[in-house]
């Protein structure tokens, strides 16, 4: 059923198998390494930045120009 001829693991067949195996290993490593950022992490970073921007009042106030409350 599965004939393995003497030239089966040489030349082009070996090169194809090697390339396919290398690609499979690379894809598996990338998918398992967690290098893809999840949507929840992205949303958390956006919310954190929004909260920082909300409380940002800018630079210090120049009090020398203030004359206090004048009705």
N, C-alpha and C positions, 0 to 999 in steps of 0.2 A: 504494500500500500504506500509506504513512504520510502521511496528509493533515494538513498544517499549515494550519489555518484562520486568518484574520486575528485572531480573538479567542482563539487557543490560548494565548498567553503573557501573558494579562491576567487580572486578577481573581483568582478562587479558585484556578485552576490554578497561577498564579505564586506565590501564597501557600503552597499545599501543597508545591510544589517547593522553595521557599525554606526552609520549616520542616524538611522532610525532609533537605535538604542540610545545614542547620545541625546537626541532630541527628546525622547521620552524621559530620560533622567533629568534633563534641564527643566522641562515643564513640571514634572513632579516636584522637584526641589523648589521651584518658584511658588507653586501652589501651597506647599506645606510650610514654607518659611514665613508666611504671614506678611509678605511685603506689600500686599494690597490692603489699603486702609479701608476699614468698614465705614458704612454710612453713619452709624451711630457715633463713631469717633470724629468724623467730619462735622456732624451736627453739634457735638459737644464743644469742639474748638470754635465754631461760629458763635454759639451762645456765650462762651467765655469771653470772646472778643467783644461782643455786643455789651455785655455787662461792664467790661472795663471801659468801653467808650462812653457808656451812660454816666458813669461817675467821674469822668475826666472833666474837670472844670477849667482846664487851660492853665496858663502860667500864673505866677503870683500877681496880685493886684497892686498897682502903684498907688499907695496911700497918700503920697505927697500932694496929689491933685484933689483929694477929697476935702471938702469944706464942712462935712457933716450934714446933718439934716437942717435944711433951711426952708421954712414954710412960705 
